[in-house]
Amino acid sequence: MLALHLLQSALVHVNTLLMQQVLADPKWADTLTDADRRALSPLFWTHVNPYGRFELDMNRCLDLDLTARDAVPGPRTPEGRPAAAPG
């Protein structure tokens, strides 16, 4: 059971990185509403094939740009402008 929890945590981590990379694209910042952002969840697994064949290439890395998290747009005001930073 602990192995399944570890697998789920790893999957959520990778999904979060993938979502951050997609959300860093400016066109999504203008498309998504606050309700859309609230509905996002890293708990999707449709891209996982638990019963199929897995080809693991240790010479190739996933393209997970870790700097994308800095480019993810923050909260917005009702007028659509970025909200002021707290503090």
Backbone bond lengths (Angstrom), bond angles and torsions (degrees), N, CA, C in turn:
res aa  C-N    CA-C-N  psi(-1)  N-CA   C-N-CA  omega(-1)  CA-C   N-CA-C  phi
1 M - - - 1.446 - - 1.529 110.25 -
2 L 1.325 116.63 -38.01 1.460 119.02 179.20 1.528 111.53 -64.95
3 A 1.320 116.69 -32.85 1.469 119.73 177.10 1.524 110.94 -64.24
4 L 1.328 117.09 -37.62 1.461 120.08 177.65 1.525 111.48 -67.02
5 H 1.335 116.46 -37.94 1.467 119.18 176.66 1.517 110.69 -64.81
6 L 1.320 116.93 -40.16 1.457 120.59 178.02 1.524 110.66 -64.66
7 L 1.315 116.51 -41.70 1.462 120.89 178.30 1.529 110.82 -62.89
8 Q 1.322 116.95 -43.53 1.459 120.25 178.79 1.531 110.73 -63.63
9 S 1.309 117.90 -41.46 1.463 121.03 179.06 1.523 111.00 -63.75
10 A 1.320 117.01 -41.59 1.463 120.51 178.39 1.524 110.76 -64.93
11 L 1.323 116.79 -40.73 1.458 120.97 179.37 1.526 110.90 -64.84
12 V 1.308 117.65 -42.08 1.465 121.25 177.94 1.527 110.04 -63.71
13 H 1.319 117.57 -38.73 1.467 120.53 178.91 1.532 111.05 -63.54
14 V 1.326 116.87 -47.97 1.471 120.18 178.66 1.517 110.60 -63.62
15 N 1.330 117.79 -43.03 1.462 120.86 178.68 1.528 111.29 -61.33
16 T 1.331 116.93 -38.54 1.460 120.77 178.43 1.519 110.42 -63.20
17 L 1.330 116.83 -43.75 1.462 119.92 178.12 1.525 111.34 -63.22
18 L 1.335 116.71 -40.30 1.463 120.05 178.18 1.525 111.30 -65.09
19 M 1.337 116.79 -41.65 1.466 120.11 178.91 1.523 110.65 -64.52
20 Q 1.325 117.84 -40.32 1.457 120.72 179.10 1.520 110.83 -62.86
21 Q 1.321 116.26 -38.34 1.450 119.68 179.71 1.529 110.87 -65.74
22 V 1.320 116.93 -41.67 1.470 120.36 179.00 1.531 110.62 -68.73
23 L 1.320 117.10 -42.79 1.463 120.63 -177.41 1.524 112.64 -71.76
24 A 1.321 117.94 -14.59 1.467 120.48 176.98 1.519 111.24 -71.59
25 D 1.322 117.61 -16.78 1.459 121.69 178.28 1.529 108.64 -69.93
26 P 1.328 118.42 124.51 1.474 120.83 -175.96 1.527 114.34 -57.72
27 K 1.335 118.10 -29.23 1.477 117.89 -178.30 1.530 111.17 -64.86
28 W 1.332 118.20 -29.42 1.455 120.16 177.73 1.524 111.11 -73.50
29 A 1.318 117.50 -31.78 1.467 120.61 178.95 1.519 110.77 -60.86
30 D 1.320 116.69 -35.38 1.463 120.56 -179.93 1.525 112.80 -85.84
31 T 1.329 117.48 -18.64 1.463 121.55 -175.98 1.522 112.72 -89.00
32 L 1.333 117.11 -42.11 1.461 120.97 -174.64 1.526 111.95 -78.12
33 T 1.307 115.00 136.36 1.462 120.68 174.60 1.521 108.74 -92.98
34 D 1.337 116.53 174.57 1.464 119.80 177.12 1.527 110.99 -60.58
35 A 1.333 116.84 -38.55 1.472 120.27 178.50 1.525 110.42 -64.14
36 D 1.336 117.33 -38.83 1.466 120.38 177.38 1.525 110.49 -63.07
37 R 1.322 116.68 -43.54 1.468 120.30 -179.38 1.534 110.88 -64.52
38 R 1.339 116.74 -38.63 1.467 119.47 178.79 1.525 111.41 -65.94
39 A 1.321 117.39 -28.63 1.460 121.39 -177.13 1.530 112.97 -82.26
40 L 1.321 117.86 -11.65 1.462 120.20 -179.86 1.526 110.69 -68.16
41 S 1.309 115.46 140.77 1.457 120.57 178.89 1.526 108.94 -147.04
42 P 1.329 118.19 138.17 1.469 119.95 176.74 1.527 112.82 -82.70
43 L 1.326 117.24 11.93 1.463 120.56 -177.78 1.525 112.82 -93.44
44 F 1.333 117.44 33.63 1.461 118.98 176.66 1.525 108.78 -93.21
45 W 1.312 116.14 151.05 1.460 119.40 -177.02 1.524 112.06 -143.35
46 T 1.327 117.70 17.10 1.463 119.84 -178.21 1.525 112.51 -66.62
47 H 1.326 117.85 -20.13 1.460 120.76 178.37 1.530 112.37 -86.50
48 V 1.331 117.06 1.92 1.464 121.94 -179.56 1.524 108.74 -100.34
49 N 1.309 116.11 134.19 1.459 122.11 177.94 1.527 107.80 -115.59
50 P 1.351 118.46 89.55 1.468 119.90 -173.51 1.521 114.98 -71.30
51 Y 1.320 118.73 -14.04 1.456 120.22 -176.49 1.520 113.03 -114.95
52 G 1.322 116.81 2.63 1.458 120.04 -175.96 1.513 113.22 -96.47
53 R 1.300 114.50 -163.91 1.458 121.59 -179.12 1.521 108.72 -94.25
54 F 1.301 116.35 132.34 1.456 121.86 -179.95 1.516 109.02 -109.38
55 E 1.304 116.30 123.99 1.453 120.83 176.36 1.516 107.43 -105.61
56 L 1.304 116.09 112.76 1.444 122.04 -176.88 1.519 109.18 -103.06
57 D 1.321 116.63 120.13 1.456 122.03 178.62 1.522 107.72 -110.63
58 M 1.309 117.06 101.29 1.461 121.83 -176.97 1.530 112.40 -73.13
59 N 1.318 117.46 -8.21 1.471 121.21 178.47 1.520 111.87 -92.60
60 R 1.306 117.43 1.49 1.462 122.09 -177.21 1.524 108.76 -131.62
61 C 1.324 116.51 134.87 1.465 121.44 -179.92 1.518 110.02 -103.37
62 L 1.326 115.96 154.54 1.453 120.08 170.78 1.522 108.64 -66.01
63 D 1.293 116.91 143.40 1.457 120.87 179.69 1.527 108.80 -85.06
64 L 1.320 115.72 78.21 1.456 121.96 179.91 1.521 107.35 -111.04
65 D 1.307 116.35 93.49 1.453 121.30 -178.43 1.519 108.86 -73.19
66 L 1.323 116.41 107.11 1.461 120.49 -176.08 1.520 112.29 -70.46
67 T 1.333 118.13 -15.80 1.463 119.51 177.37 1.523 111.14 -78.86
68 A 1.334 117.58 -9.40 1.465 120.43 -178.79 1.519 111.51 -65.05
69 R 1.340 117.81 -26.44 1.463 119.26 -177.87 1.529 110.78 -64.03
70 D 1.345 117.65 -26.92 1.454 120.32 178.26 1.524 111.49 -74.75
71 A 1.334 116.82 -20.53 1.455 120.41 -176.92 1.524 112.93 -95.93
72 V 1.322 117.70 -1.85 1.463 120.42 -179.65 1.518 108.71 -70.17
73 P 1.333 117.27 125.83 1.460 119.78 -178.80 1.522 111.38 -63.29
74 G 1.302 116.08 144.59 1.453 121.57 178.99 1.513 111.50 -88.11
75 P 1.327 116.53 -165.79 1.461 120.26 179.48 1.520 111.34 -63.41
76 R 1.318 115.13 154.58 1.460 121.00 -179.71 1.517 109.85 -123.07
77 T 1.321 114.95 155.52 1.461 120.96 176.15 1.529 108.36 -78.55
78 P 1.324 118.46 166.17 1.465 119.93 177.75 1.528 113.22 -57.41
79 E 1.332 116.84 -24.89 1.460 119.98 179.66 1.525 111.89 -80.19
80 G 1.347 116.99 -6.40 1.459 120.53 177.80 1.520 113.59 96.20
81 R 1.340 117.60 -1.76 1.462 119.87 178.57 1.523 109.34 -85.86
82 P 1.359 117.43 153.42 1.471 119.04 176.47 1.524 110.92 -60.20
83 A 1.321 116.43 139.47 1.460 121.78 179.33 1.526 109.44 -73.58
84 A 1.324 115.45 152.09 1.459 120.09 178.79 1.524 109.79 -69.09
85 A 1.320 115.70 144.14 1.464 120.64 178.93 1.513 109.90 -68.26
86 P 1.352 117.16 137.68 1.475 118.97 179.35 1.525 110.10 -67.89
87 G 1.321 115.11 148.86 1.457 117.97 174.56 1.424 114.70 121.87
